[in-house]
Amino acid sequence: MMQLSVLGIVSYKVFPAHMGGQKYIADYYAQLSKHAKLVLAVSRDNTVDRFSPYKVLPFLFNHWFGPLNIIYIYKLYQIIKKEKINVILIDHTYFGWLGIILQFITNKKLVIKSANIESLRFKDMGRSGWRLYDQYEGWVHRNAILNFFITDEEKKLAINRWNLLPATCETLKYGVKLKEQISKADRAHCRNLLIHEHNLNPHTKLFLFNGTLDYLPNSDALYVITQELVFRMESFLTHYKIFICGNQISSEWEKVLLQNPHVIYKGFVHDIAPYYKGTDCFICPITLGTGIKTKIVEAIAHGLPVIACRKSSEGFTDINLGKQLRIIDNYNWNAFADAMLEIDHYYNYIETPEAFYTAFNWETIVQDSILSLQK
């Protein structure tokens, strides 16, 4: 069998990878490079690690100036020829047009890897051109030999929405590097560190929410937390805190969070793992956006119970997570707050099912994708 040789094309900043969407791309390619020859052409706003195990070329205009990349068609053609590329893999559909041109002039396989359905995300964000992008997005996916979608739900939606051939569509989940349970002792140690660092009552319930905080679904969740959940909670529970971690927050929201006595705003933290390990429950009151909520994947991998709206729990229906994932109907904030109040009723070191670590592990995910790429 011919060696798999991939040219990945990324239209925005993913290096260094801090946010879930960036990690989805960076971690996938890091694992793929162990099994295939890999060259990445990325936007010039990326910071390239000189110790990268594969070649990263940061010369493209980012997606905001995407059409200008027409001047790099010949350069990309030369890379494909020199590196003996047999698969062109494009993350998101922004540069799908570029991939279609390269597929036409090189006769190489075009694959689109979609972290979410962009047109519907634009619709949620109130962007007026979402219908036009919807037409373009469908055109790109129809012209690809293979399409990866991040959840089964999005794959089915895309097939029906754009009349895609089911045989050209696969699911490629967001993965984690963890392969086994976080120990009960490790979780207890991290919890004690948070309690002592913030001088909290030992019986304080600790909740966590994190994300890119200027992203509309996440900023909407901040509104829900501060305006819908806190006042419902404070009538029944004295000792509780909601840790909020993330970057790119507006000054207005930062002020709101810092003034709320039930919120501990941490801003961007370089290592989120101690918060996943040390809190009692992850909350995800998100009702907007598409794709999988990478924060939920990380929380479950760290053995943390999760309370999530039905919309934000998409992508987890094929695994029985039992009490670890409690799904609340969208916008039912009374039920969401009640679930938060009840967290001690079922939290007693819940073990993440072994099937989760298999389904959401990067090694498994990449191996499955390689089989599809080699067809």
N, C-alpha and C positions, 0 to 999 in steps of 0.2 A: 504493500500500500504506500502511495506517495506521502512524503512527510507533509503534515499540515503547516502551511506558511501563511500567516495572517497579517494583513495591514489593517490596524485599527485606526479609525478616524474619530476624534473627539472634538466637539465644537465649543467647549467652554473650559473653565479652569477646574481641574480635578486634582492637581498636584500642588501643594500637599493636600491630602484628602482628610477633611475634618467632618463634613456633613454626610448624611446617609447616602444621598445621591452620588457624591464624589466617591465614597467608599465602595458603592456598588460597582462602579467602573474600575477603580484602582485595584480592588481586591480580586475581581474577576480576572483581570489581565495578569496580575501577579501569579495567580494559580495556573492560568492558561499557559504562561511562558515556561512552566515546568514540563509541558507536554508538547509544545509546538514552537516553531520559530515565530517570533512576534516582533513587529515594528509598529510603533505608534506615531501617527501624525496628529499633533494636538495644537490647540490655539496657543498663540505666542504669550499669553498671560500666565502660562503654567511655569512653575519652578521645577526644573528637572533635577532629580537626584543623580549625581554623577556615578553613584554605585548601583544604579538600576540594573537588574539582570537582563533587561532587554533594551533595545534601541528606542529612544523617545526623541522625536523631532518637533520642536515647538516653533513652527513657522506660519501656521494658518491664522487668518483673521478669525475672531470668535463669531458666534452666531449672530451677534448684533450687526456685523458687517459681512455676513456670510457670502453674499453675491460676489464680493471682491475676490474670493478664492478662485474664481474662474481663471485668474492669471497663473494659478499653480497646477492647472490640469496637467501640463507637460511634466512638471517636476514630480507629481504623484505617479504619472505614467512611468517615468524613469525609475522611481523607487520600486514599483511593482515588477518591472522588468529585471532590475538589478538584484533584488532580493528574492526573485522567483516566487512571488506571492501567488497563492491560488484562491484565497478568500479575502474579500474586502468587507470588513465588519464595521458598521457605523452605529455609534451610540446616539440615540434619539433620531428623530426624522429631520432635524434642522438642515443637515448636510446630505439628506437623501438624494437630492437632485445631483449632487456631486458624485455620489456613488453610482447613480444610474448612468451618468456620462462615462465614468471609468469602466463600468461593466460593459458598456457598448463598445468602447475602443480597445479593451483588453480581453474581452470574453471570459473574464473571471467571475466567480460566484459572488453575488451581492447579498449580504445578510444585514438586517436591521435589528438592533437590540434596543427595545423600548422599555424605559423605566416607568412610564405612564403614558396614557393617551393625552397628548399635549393639547389637542383642541378642546377637550372637555375640561382640562385644567384651566385653559384660557377663559372658557365660559364661566367657570366658578369665580375667576378673578375679575370678571366684568370687562374683558377685552373685546372690543367691538369687532375685531377681525377673526374671531374664532371660527366662524362658518367657512371663511375662505381657507383658513389653515386646515380645517377638517377635510376639505376637498383635496388639498395638497397632501395631507398626511395619508389619506387613503390611497392616493396615486402612488406614493412612495412604497407603501407596503405591498401593493399589487405588483410592483415591478421588481420586488426582491425575490430571490430564490428561496430564502428562508427568513422567517420573522420570529424573534424571541420576544415574548411578553412576560412581565414580572409576576403575574398571577393567572390562574386558570380563568378567573372571572373576566379579566381584561382580554385574555385571548378569545374567549367566546364572544365578548362584546365587539371586538375588532372584526372577527369573522362575519358577524351579522351586520355590522355597521358599514363595512366597506366591501362586502362580498368577496372575502378572501377565501382561497382554497384551504380547507382545514389541513391538508397535507403539508402546506408551507408554513404552518404555525406551530410553535412549541412554547412551553413555559420554562423560563429561566429565573429561578427565585433569587432573592437577596440572601446571601449566605453569611455565616459567622465562622470564626476560626475555632471557637470552643467546641470540644468534642465530648465533654462529660460534665457532670453536675458540679456546681460550686458547692463546696462542703458547708455543712451547717456551721462549723466553727469559723470559717472564713466570713460568712455572712454576718454572724454575731459580732465578730471583731470589727468589721466595717461599720456596723450599726453603732457600736459603742464609740467609735471614733467620731461619727457625726454627732452623737449625743453630747460628747464632751467638748468637741470643737465649738458647738453653738450653745453650750451651757443649758441644755434642755432637760426637762423632767424625764427620767428613765422610761416612763410609761407613755411618752409622746408617740403618737402615730406619725410615721414619716411617709409622705407621698412624694412622687417624682414625676416631673414632666420635663422633656428636653426637646430641642429642635432648633432649626434656623428661624429666629423669632420675627423676622420681617416677611417671611413667607406667609401668604394670606391664611391658609388653613391653620397654621400655628398661631398667628396673631389673633385669629378668631377664637382659638382655644384659650388664649390668655384672657380674652373677654369673658368666656364661659366660666373659667376658673374664678376670676375675681368678682364677676357680677352675678353669676348664677349658682355656683357651688359653695363659695365661702359662707354666704349668709345662711344657706340651708344647713351647713355643717355646724356653725358656731352656736346655734341654739341648743345643740345636743352634745357637743364635744368641746372640751376646754383645751386639752393638750393634743394639738396636731399641728404639723407644719407641712407645707408643700414646697419642696425644693424645685426651683426652675433653673435649668441650665441651658445655655445656648448663646449664639452670637448674632450679630447684625440686628440688634434691637433698636427701636427708635427711642429717642430721649424721652418722649412722652410716656411710652410703656415702661421704660426703666424707672421713671419717677413713680408711676402707679405701683409697680411691684415692690419697690423699696419702702413705700409707705404702708403697705399692707402687713399687719402684724402676724398674719397666718402664712405669709410667703417668705421663703428665704431665697432671694435671687442671687445666683452664683455667677452669672455671666458665662463666658466660654471657659470650659475646664478642659485641660489637655488630656486628662484621663477620666472618662465618665464611669469606668468600671466600679470604683468604690461607691458611687451613688446607686448604681444598679444593685450592688451587693448589699448595701447598708440600709436602704429604705424598705418599707413594708409593702408597698404597692405602687405600681406604675399606673398613672391615669392617662387616658388618651381621649379627651372629649372633642374629637375632630369629626366634622360632618362634611367637610369640603375636600376637594382634591381627588386625584386618582392614584393608581399604583398601590404598592404595599407600604405599610407604615414601618419603615426600617427600625424605628425606635422600639416597636413592639417585638420584633424579632430579637433584638439585642436584650430586651428586658426578660423575655422568656428564656433565652439562652443562659442568662445569669440566675435563673430560678426565681424570678420575681413574679408574683401575681399581677395580673393586668386587668383593669376595668376599661373597656373601650366601647365607643359607639359602634353601631352595626356597620356604618360606612367605613370606619377605620379598621375594622376587623377582617376586611376582605383579604383573602390570600391564606387563611388559616383553616378553611373549612374541611380540608382533606385529612386533618390530624385531630384526634380526640385529645384536647388539652384539659378536659375536665374542669376543675375549679380554678385552674391557673389563668384561664381567660374567661372573664365574665362579660358577656355582650349585652349592652343596653340599647334599646330602641333610640334612634336618632332624635335629639331634642328633648328627651324625657329626663330633664335635669333632676327632678324629684327622685326618680329611680336611681340615677347615677350617684347622687349624694347619699341615698340610703345604702347603696352598695359600698361606698367608702366608709360609712359608719359601721357596716357589718364586717369589715375586713378581718378583724380579730376572730370572728366566729369561725373562719375556715383557714386562716393563715397559721400554719404550724409546719414550717419548712416543707413546702410543696416540692416534690421531685418532678423535674421536667421529663416528659416521656422520652425514652431512648430514640423513638421514631423521629422526634423533632430534630435531634442532632444529626440524624442520617439525612433527612429531607432538606435541612437548612444548612448543611455543611458545605463549604466551598469545594472541597475535593469531590464530593458526590455531584454537585451541580455542574462543575466544569467537565468532569468525565462524561456526564450525560450530554452536555452541549457538544463535546468533541465528536461523539457518535453522530450527532445531527449534522455537524459541519462537514464530516467526511462522506456523507451520503452522496 
